[in-house]
Structures are given as C-alpha cells and as structure tokens.
Amino acid sequence: MGTPKKDKSAAELGTGQRQAQGNGPGVTAPSGAKDATNAANASIRGLKVSSRVDGFRRAGLVLSTTPLTIPLSDLTDDQLAALEWDANVFTEEVDLPVIQEPAAQ
C-alpha cells in the first residue's frame, strides 16, 4: 500500500492551481479612488464556492467544505462553467463589498 497523498501548496504545484483558503468577503480597492462616495457603497459580483468533500479539485482550485468567496473577475469563463456544472461543487453568486484603503500621505 502506498502512502496517502498530501495536498500541495500552489507554489509546490507549479501548474497554476491555487489551494482554496478562506479569504475575506471584501475586495480591497486601490488607494486614492477618485469617487469616494461611490466607492463607499460599491460592490462587485463574486462566487461563493464549496465542495462536498475537503480537497476536491476543480477549475484549478483545491476546494473544501468551508465556502470560499472569489471575485468573478478572478475566474475565466471556463473555470466558472466547470464550477457551476459539477454536482460535487456548490456555488452561489454574491455581492462583495469594496473596502477602501486609506490614501497614503
């Protein structure tokens, strides 16, 4: 019998796969945004994604039962289709608030 496989980090994979890890729900906007009023109320579309089992791989991501929130702009059309098509993956489109960074002085 062989030894059990261990999940590798994105650096170890070297194939563009990213290990899905719990990231915050907000997206950071660049400092010095021109319209602070609109930026304070801004949001972008994201995808909350999880899988039936930990370590499930799909669309270049290593998923888990803990939901991961990803901006839709970070996914290609092919990745999005693969995630939404797979019965082992749960997806939900969500609004992600844009978090303003304070301007450097």
N, C-alpha and C positions, 0 to 999 in steps of 0.2 A: 504494500500500500504506500502511496505517495504522501507527501506532506501537504497539509491544506494550503491553498493559495492565500496570499495576503494581498489586500488592496494596496496598490501603489499610488504614490502621490503623482500629481500632474508632471512634476519635474522628472520623476522616475519613468513615467510612461513615455514621454518624449514624442507622443503622437498627436498632441493637441487635445487629448482628453483631459477634462477637468474633474476633479473629485468634488462632488456636490457637498458643500458645507453650509451650515446655517448662516446666511448673511442677513443683515438688517433689511427691513422693509422699505427704507427710504433710499433715494438716489441723490447723491451729492451734486449740486450744481456748481459750476466754476465760480470762483470769487469774482466780484466786480460785475455781476449781471446788470444789464442796462435798465431793466424794468423791475425794480424790487417789489412793487405791488403785485404784478402778475406772477412773479417768481414765488412769492409767499403763498399763493393759492394754487400753484401749478402742480400737476401730476402727470405721470407718464403711464402707459399701459405696461403691465408686467404679467408674468405667468407664475402661478404658484404650482409647483410640481413635486410629487412624491411617488413612491413605488410601493408595491405590495410587500417587498422584502428589502432589507438593507443590502447594499452592494450591487443592486440591479443596474446594468449599464444600458444606456440608450442615448443616441444623438450626441455622442462624445462626452457624456456626463456619467458620473457614478452617483446614483440616486439612493435615497434611503426612505424609511417610513416617516421621517421628520420632513415636513414640507420645506422646500427651497423656493425662494422668490427671486425670479430673474427678470430683468427688463426685457421686453420683447425685442428691443433694438439690439440686444446681445445675441439673439438667435437668428440663424438663417432660416429661410422658408423650409428647407429640407429638415432641419432639426425640429422646427415647430410641428411639421407634419408627422415626423416619426414619434414625437412625444404624444401628440393628440391621438394618433392611430393605435398605439399599443395599449392593449387591455390591462397590462400589468402596471401602467402608469396612470396616475390621477392628475388631471390638470384643471386649473381654474384661472380665468383671466381676472386680474385685479388692477386697481389704480395704485400706483406707487407715488407717495408724496415726494416732491423735490425739496431737499434740505439745503438751505443756503449756507455757504461757508462765509465767515466774516472776511471782509476785504482787508488785505494786508496794508499796513500803514508805513 
